[in-house]
Amino acid sequence: MGEAVWVIEMKRKPQTKAEAVVPAELLEQAKRSVATDLLKKTTHCSVCGAETTAVGDEPLCWVCRRLKISAWKEIEQQMPAQE
């Protein structure tokens, strides 16, 4: 006895053109914004010499900035104990 072989052709649905989720103007504006961020000048940290972008008056890297803030908090906590 011979076995029947079934061949079924499957076709894909035609692809519909996807709608833009983000307007083209907003997308272009975002691209320009990122491009200007990349052009910011980098300086060196005044404490450790690591590359950093200057934030505020002192060019500190994020590590030295966090250490400075921690030191300020520690001093503020010790002040009331001395009085």
HUCORDA-V884093 format. One record per backbone hydrogen bond with DSSP energy under -0.5 kcal/mol. NH is the residue of the N-H (numbers start at 1). CO is the residue of the C=O. Records with the same first field share a line. If there is no record, write none. Layout:
NH: CO, CO
//
This chain:
6: 4
8: 6
9: 7
27: 23
28: 24
29: 25
30: 26
31: 27
32: 28
33: 29
34: 30
35: 31
36: 32
37: 33
38: 34
39: 35
40: 37
43: 52
45: 50
46: 59
49: 45
52: 43
55: 58
56: 54
60: 58
65: 61
66: 62
67: 63
68: 64
69: 65
70: 66
71: 67
72: 68
73: 69
74: 70
75: 71
76: 72
77: 73
78: 74
79: 75
80: 76
81: 77
82: 78, 79
83: 79
//
